[in-house]
Amino acid sequence: MEATGTDEVDKLKTKFASAWNNMKYSWVLKTKTYFSRNSPVLLLGKCYHFKYEDENKLLPARSGCTIEDHVIAGNVEEFRKDFISRIWLTYREGFPQIEGSALTTDCGWGCTLRTGQMLLAQGLILYFLGRAWTWPDALNIENSDSESWTSNTVKKFTASFEASLSGERELKISTISQKETVGRYVDDHEVRNEIYHRKIVSWFGDSPSALFGLHQLIEYGKTSGKKAGDWYGPAVVAHILRKAVEEARHPDLQGITIYVAQDCTVYSSDVIDKQCDSMASDNTDNKAVIILIPVRLGGEKTNMDYLDFVKGILSLEYCVGIIGGKPKQSYYFAGFQDDSLIYMDPHYCQSFVDVSIKDFPLETFHCSSPKKMSFQKMDPSCTIGFYCRNVQDFKRASEEITKMLRISSKEKYPLFTFVNGHSRDYDFTSAITNEEDLFSEEEKKRLKRFSTEEFVLL
């Protein structure tokens, strides 16, 4: 079908947006980020202290990290490898056209969907690979001088990747054989990990068939009144991710689910019901769950009283990060140093990568540029994420977080609460949904409310 005049205008707009974002954010990525050697750095529950970078030893909690009874890792190289191993999802251009639009890029509007993808990707890494996993090739994507990490302050590395496609031969990620992979890795365990690493990345590919790709997420968002090119808030994205995982039919994903808190309340029995679903894997007693909690950290501006709580959350081993940002920009927050948050930035337009191709390049899905932002610049609207591998893990996490909430609330109403029982036992909204619908009527109302109240993201 021949493109209409409107389609041509839309294509020109998207090309201009891509060029602008490439110019703007490529420059931002090349600016330096400094890390102090005198303060601990927390990254998704792991603590690093660069002061001891020359010593490969474990530091006790009293070194400044706030995690009790937790093994604390050591030097700069370990932090670099850990950070780079997280999956980075950014603006892309040149991907298959999104149905119902002329869009072949998400530049300028898709950043919250991308940060949501990064949070979900971290949850899947915990599920399939564990928190200790790091990508063996992580440090090989650097061209920068490693000496800059061992100066008086620790400088960030510049990310300057170009996606490359080679060949047109398709290969299902699940059929990659060990023979094709084993030569690059030390043992069968590493081979297995790299197969799952590629699987996870492929599920976020920019094609209509990718389970958690942009095309699918936009489809799930339509019921809440969203469409391609619209802005998405952190709460709306949380519900879209939940639906995407529920609808995923891949056999590897039947043992994991997502629960989204209702009105800042986590109903424990509802979470446990999801974990004990009859479809749970035969190899485990119950499902793993990613808990997403949309919250506001203040009114028009973020309340600094919440700083210690956010830092505490990012210090937990089962934290999968925060979908948030600052006004007009969404970031994936994964850690902190002092009063600054460490994040991954999706505002970098890269070329489409066809993840169905054998040995597709992984480099553009990993970022070597940790960024920092003062907590006070954070927009109050955000979604906090946790991962619990089973019911026992959930109960332990809820107890620990509840204690943290009590301490941080300082006699004010806490950001969110855990309550016993089901949501239907209270006079609030019901958690029962019709699985034939994408969202219940109550969820639709709540999503539309969130979409009008939340900040606009570019």
Buried (B, 14 or more C-beta within 10 A) or exposed (E): EEEEEEBEEBBEBBBEBBEEBBEEBBEEBEEEBEBBBEBBBBBBBBBBBBBBBEEEEEBEBEEBBBBEEBEBBBBBBBBBBBBBBBBBBBBBBBBBBBEEBBBBBBBBBBBBBBBBBBBBBBBBBBBBBEBEBBBBBBBEBBEBEEEEBBEEBBBBBBBEBEBEEEEEEEBEBEEBEEEBBBEEBEEEEBBBBBBBBBBBBBBBBBBBEBBBBBBBBBBBBBBBEBEBBBBBBBBBBBBBBBBBBBEBEEEBBBBBBBBBBBEBBBBBBBBBEBBEEEEBBEEEEBBBBBBBBBBBBBEEEBBEEBBBBBBBBBBBBBBBBBBBBBBEBBBBBBBBBBEBBBBBBBBBBBBBBBBBBBEBBBBBBBBBBBBBBEBEEBBBBBBBBBBBBBBEBBBEBBEBBBEBBEEBBEEEEBBBBBBEEBBBEEEBBBBEBEEEEBBBEBBBEBBBEBBEEBBEBB
